[in-house]
Amino acid sequence: MKSILFRILVCALLAFTAVVPAFAKAKKKASPAPTPHPTLISSVSGNTMTVTDDKNAKTITVTQFTEVTLNGQKATFADLKPGMRVELVLSSPTQASRITANSK
């Protein structure tokens, strides 16, 4: 009887040592997040503005429903000026639903 229990225990230990490494998670060093290039307002006219980053310029239109925030406060599209940093949420490729701007 002791021999059977010993064999079961040995088999269980062998199975356990074979299975545990498969579930162990390897720790990876976190790579630093890439620094995003700032998007700046180049011009503001009527209901459009042109924004640029390092490589591209894009003209964005706004509607009466576009939410505008400047320095954390609710603002209007007319408050936006060239040189401000912006983050955009687009409702279509050229239309903004939300604009978050920060002055220099």
C-alpha positions as CSV (number, residue, x, y, z in Angstrom):
1,M,0.0,0.0,0.0
2,K,2.8,2.4,0.9
3,S,4.5,1.6,-2.4
4,I,1.4,2.6,-4.4
5,L,1.0,5.9,-2.5
6,F,4.7,6.6,-3.0
7,R,4.4,6.0,-6.7
8,I,1.3,8.3,-7.0
9,L,3.1,11.0,-5.0
10,V,6.2,10.8,-7.3
11,C,4.1,10.9,-10.4
12,A,2.1,13.9,-9.1
13,L,5.4,15.8,-8.3
14,L,6.8,15.0,-11.7
15,A,3.6,16.2,-13.4
16,F,3.6,19.3,-11.2
17,T,7.2,20.3,-12.1
18,A,6.5,19.8,-15.8
19,V,3.3,21.9,-15.8
20,V,4.2,24.8,-13.6
21,P,6.9,26.4,-15.9
22,A,4.3,26.4,-18.7
23,F,2.1,28.7,-16.7
24,A,4.8,30.9,-15.4
25,K,4.8,34.4,-16.9
26,A,8.1,35.7,-18.1
27,K,8.7,39.2,-16.9
28,K,9.7,41.6,-19.6
29,K,11.3,45.0,-19.2
30,A,8.8,47.6,-20.1
31,S,10.0,49.6,-23.1
32,P,9.5,53.3,-22.8
33,A,6.4,54.6,-24.6
34,P,7.2,56.6,-27.7
35,T,6.9,60.3,-27.3
36,P,4.1,61.5,-29.5
37,H,4.8,64.4,-31.8
38,P,2.7,67.5,-30.9
39,T,-0.1,68.5,-33.1
40,L,-0.2,72.3,-33.5
41,I,-2.8,74.6,-34.9
42,S,-1.4,76.3,-38.0
43,S,-4.4,78.4,-38.9
44,V,-8.0,79.0,-37.9
45,S,-10.6,80.4,-40.4
46,G,-14.4,80.3,-40.4
47,N,-15.3,76.8,-39.4
48,T,-12.0,75.1,-40.4
49,M,-8.6,74.9,-38.9
50,T,-5.4,73.5,-40.2
51,V,-3.3,71.3,-37.8
52,T,0.2,70.0,-38.4
53,D,2.5,67.5,-36.8
54,D,6.1,66.7,-37.8
55,K,5.1,65.3,-41.2
56,N,1.5,66.2,-42.1
57,A,-0.9,69.1,-42.4
58,K,-4.6,68.4,-42.3
59,T,-7.6,70.7,-42.6
60,I,-10.3,69.9,-40.0
61,T,-13.9,71.3,-40.1
62,V,-16.0,71.9,-37.0
63,T,-19.8,72.0,-36.5
64,Q,-22.0,73.5,-33.9
65,F,-21.8,70.2,-32.1
66,T,-18.0,70.1,-31.8
67,E,-16.9,70.2,-28.2
68,V,-14.0,72.6,-27.6
69,T,-11.9,72.7,-24.4
70,L,-9.0,75.1,-23.9
71,N,-6.7,74.6,-20.9
72,G,-9.2,72.4,-19.3
73,Q,-12.1,74.9,-19.6
74,K,-15.0,74.9,-22.0
75,A,-14.3,77.2,-24.9
76,T,-15.5,78.2,-28.3
77,F,-13.9,77.5,-31.7
78,A,-13.1,81.3,-31.9
79,D,-10.9,81.0,-28.8
80,L,-8.4,78.7,-30.7
81,K,-5.3,80.4,-32.1
82,P,-2.3,79.3,-34.2
83,G,0.5,77.7,-32.2
84,M,-1.7,76.0,-29.7
85,R,-1.3,72.3,-29.1
86,V,-4.4,70.2,-29.8
87,E,-5.7,66.7,-29.5
88,L,-8.6,65.8,-31.8
89,V,-11.4,63.3,-31.7
90,L,-12.6,62.9,-35.3
91,S,-16.1,61.9,-36.3
92,S,-15.0,61.6,-39.9
93,P,-11.6,61.9,-41.5
94,T,-11.9,65.7,-41.8
95,Q,-14.5,66.6,-39.1
96,A,-13.8,67.0,-35.4
97,S,-16.3,66.0,-32.7
98,R,-14.0,67.1,-29.9
99,I,-11.0,69.5,-29.7
100,T,-8.8,69.7,-26.6
101,A,-6.3,72.6,-26.8
102,N,-3.6,74.0,-24.6
103,S,-2.0,77.4,-25.0
104,K,1.7,77.8,-24.7
